[in-house]
Amino acid sequence: MGQTYLAIVNPAAGGGRSAKLLGPALDRLKAGGIDVHIAETRAAGQASEIARDAYARGKRHFIAVGGDGTSYEIVNGLFPLANDGERPTLGFLPLGTGNSFLRDFSDRGVEYAIDAILARRTRPCDVMRLRHRGGVLHYINILSMGFSADVATLRARRFSAWGELGYILSIFLTLARFNRRPFPVRTDERPFDERRCLFLTFNNSKFTGGTMMIAPQALIDDGLIEYVRWGPIGRLGLIRNLPTLYDGTHVQHPLAERKAVPRVQFNLDRPVDVMIDGEVLTLHCQELEVLPHALNVVA
């Protein structure tokens, strides 16, 4: 008997590429005995509403069709509702511009994702729960603040229509400003770490930005947050070390540190710009914790 999935589709993902490539991908799934129902989004946040309503009606198998932002919205529709219910399953058709999460398993993108769905190949995945003054958010990839979040914020707010050029411009402008600052956090009962830094990331998986291996030792199912910090490196030092962000060797830099922790507490005096699974938000973060094996992912 075939498995039934609800595919939540962001037709605008990848500059409209998602909608164009969806038909052939669905044909392959149906030929392999996968029954797929379609729900398209038409506005930001709608994927969360669709997933929340479907889970409440008994649906447990979902496919995110789009980029990282689409799966982020679906996860936030499923949780916290799924905390007290049956574990949901999330597959992917990565037809958007950014698809970092699946990179942990393969660089074959949509081909790998289709093969995984056809093979009914699932594995448990932790879900990160972030409490902030405005509520609660959930994610499965990365939360970052500092330089990386500054680049993402600038691109989203000023250069979103510029494609790859907008990303490059955002990097250079953020380098020109180069705002190294403290983000007071603690990962145990010691005092809050108030040292200046270039960036902090709180990871469930290894990659961000498609191919940047920001957390080379992260595991999606270990019940821990992979915490990566890079201290106040200078401009020239960052430029010289940029390639190490792509092969994961940046964690060996004298100003870098990483550790796997069960919880993170924040002591921020104001909201800050963050990047969370490709989405740019301004949040007053308070506490980050793990929901171990709360989700099945098809990978």
Long-range contacts (C-beta under 8 A, 24 or more apart in sequence): 2-33, 2-34, 2-35, 3-33, 3-34, 3-35, 3-61, 3-120, 4-34, 4-35, 4-36, 4-37, 4-61, 5-29, 5-34, 5-35, 5-36, 5-37, 5-61, 5-62, 5-63, 5-91, 5-117, 6-36, 6-37, 6-39, 6-50, 6-51, 6-54, 6-59, 6-61, 6-62, 6-63, 7-36, 7-37, 7-38, 7-39, 7-62, 7-63, 7-65, 7-93, 8-39, 8-41, 8-47, 8-50, 8-51, 8-62, 8-63, 8-64, 8-65, 8-70, 8-74, 9-38, 9-39, 9-40, 9-41, 9-65, 9-66, 10-40, 10-41, 10-47, 10-65, 10-66, 10-67, 10-69, 10-70, 10-96, 11-40, 11-41, 13-65, 13-66, 13-67, 13-69, 13-70, 13-95, 13-96, 13-97, 14-66, 14-67, 14-95, 14-96, 14-97, 15-97, 15-163, 17-95, 17-96, 18-65, 18-66, 18-67, 18-95, 18-96, 21-95, 21-110, 22-65, 22-93, 22-95, 25-93, 25-95, 25-110, 25-114, 28-114, 28-118, 29-114, 29-117, 29-118, 32-117, 32-118, 33-118, 34-117, 34-118, 36-63, 41-70, 41-73, 45-73, 46-73, 47-73, 47-74, 47-77, 48-73, 48-74, 48-76, 48-77, 49-77, 50-77, 51-77, 51-78, 52-77, 52-78, 52-81, 55-81, 55-82, 55-85, 55-88, 56-81, 60-86, 60-87, 60-88, 60-89, 61-88, 61-89, 61-91, 62-88, 62-89, 62-90, 62-91, 63-90, 63-91, 63-92, 63-93, 63-117, 63-298, 64-90, 64-91, 64-92, 64-93, 65-93, 65-95, 66-93, 66-94, 66-95, 66-96, 67-94, 67-95, 67-96, 67-97, 67-98, 67-99, 67-278, 68-96, 68-98, 68-99, 68-100, 68-101, 68-141, 68-277, 68-278, 68-279, 69-96, 69-98, 69-277, 69-278, 69-279, 70-96, 71-101, 71-140, 71-277, 72-139, 72-140, 72-141, 72-276, 72-277, 72-278, 72-279, 75-127, 75-138, 75-139, 75-140, 75-277, 75-295, 76-137, 76-138, 76-139, 78-138, 78-295, 79-127, 79-129, 79-138, 79-291, 79-294, 80-129, 80-136, 80-138, 82-294, 82-295, 83-291, 83-294, 87-293, 87-294, 87-295, 87-296, 88-295, 88-296, 89-122, 89-295, 89-296, 89-297, 89-298, 90-125, 90-295, 90-296, 90-297, 90-298, 91-116, 91-117, 91-297, 91-298, 92-297, 92-298, 92-299, 98-209, 98-210, 98-278, 99-210, 100-141, 100-142, 100-205, 100-207, 100-208, 100-209, 100-210, 100-212, 100-278, 101-140, 101-141, 101-205, 101-207, 101-277, 101-297, 102-299, 103-205, 103-206, 103-207, 103-210, 103-211, 104-205, 104-206, 104-207, 104-218, 104-220, 104-299, 105-299, 112-299, 113-298, 113-299, 116-298, 116-299, 117-298, 120-298, 121-298, 121-299, 122-296, 122-297, 122-298, 122-299, 123-220, 123-221, 123-296, 123-297, 123-299, 124-221, 124-293, 124-295, 124-296, 124-297, 125-204, 125-220, 125-221, 125-293, 125-294, 125-295, 125-296, 125-297, 126-204, 126-220, 126-221, 126-222, 126-223, 126-224, 126-290, 126-291, 126-292, 126-293, 126-294, 126-295, 127-204, 127-290, 127-291, 127-294, 127-295, 128-202, 128-204, 128-225, 128-288, 128-289, 128-290, 128-291, 129-288, 129-289, 129-290, 129-291, 130-276, 130-283, 130-285, 130-287, 130-288, 131-285, 131-286, 131-287, 131-288, 131-289, 132-283, 132-284, 132-285, 132-286, 133-271, 133-283, 133-284, 133-286, 134-283, 134-284, 137-276, 137-281, 137-283, 138-291, 139-204, 139-276, 139-277, 140-204, 140-205, 140-220, 140-277, 140-295, 140-297, 141-203, 141-204, 141-205, 141-207, 141-208, 141-277, 141-278, 142-201, 142-202, 142-203, 142-204, 142-205, 142-208, 142-214, 142-215, 142-275, 142-276, 142-277, 143-201, 143-202, 143-203, 143-274, 143-275, 143-276, 143-288, 144-199, 144-200, 144-201, 144-202, 144-208, 144-214, 144-274, 144-275, 144-276, 145-183, 145-199, 145-200, 145-201, 145-272, 145-273, 145-274, 145-275, 145-285, 146-180, 146-181, 146-183, 146-197, 146-198, 146-199, 146-200, 147-174, 147-180, 147-198, 147-199, 147-238, 148-199, 148-201, 148-208, 148-209, 148-214, 148-275, 149-199, 149-272, 149-273, 149-274, 149-275, 149-280, 150-174, 150-177, 150-179, 150-273, 152-275, 152-278, 152-280, 153-273, 153-275, 153-280, 156-280, 157-280, 175-235, 175-238, 175-239, 178-235, 180-232, 183-266, 183-268, 183-272, 184-266, 184-267, 184-268, 185-264, 185-265, 185-266, 185-267, 186-264, 186-265, 186-267, 187-227, 187-259, 187-261, 187-263, 187-264, 187-265, 188-261, 192-265, 192-267, 193-229, 195-231, 195-232, 196-231, 196-232, 197-229, 197-230, 197-231, 197-232, 198-230, 198-231, 198-232, 198-233, 198-238, 198-255, 199-229, 199-230, 200-227, 200-228, 200-229, 201-227, 201-228, 201-229, 202-226, 202-227, 202-264, 202-288, 203-227, 203-228, 206-248, 208-275, 211-246, 212-245, 212-246, 213-245, 213-246, 213-247, 213-248, 214-245, 214-248, 214-250, 215-248, 215-258, 216-248, 216-249, 216-251, 217-251, 217-258, 217-260, 220-297, 221-292, 221-293, 222-260, 223-262, 223-290, 223-292, 223-293, 224-260, 224-261, 224-262, 224-290, 225-260, 225-261, 225-262, 225-263, 225-264, 225-288, 225-289, 225-290, 226-258, 226-259, 226-260, 227-258, 227-259, 227-260, 227-261, 227-264, 228-256, 228-257, 228-258, 229-256, 229-257, 229-258, 230-255, 230-256, 231-255, 231-256, 231-257, 262-289, 262-290, 263-287, 263-288, 263-289, 263-290, 264-288, 264-289
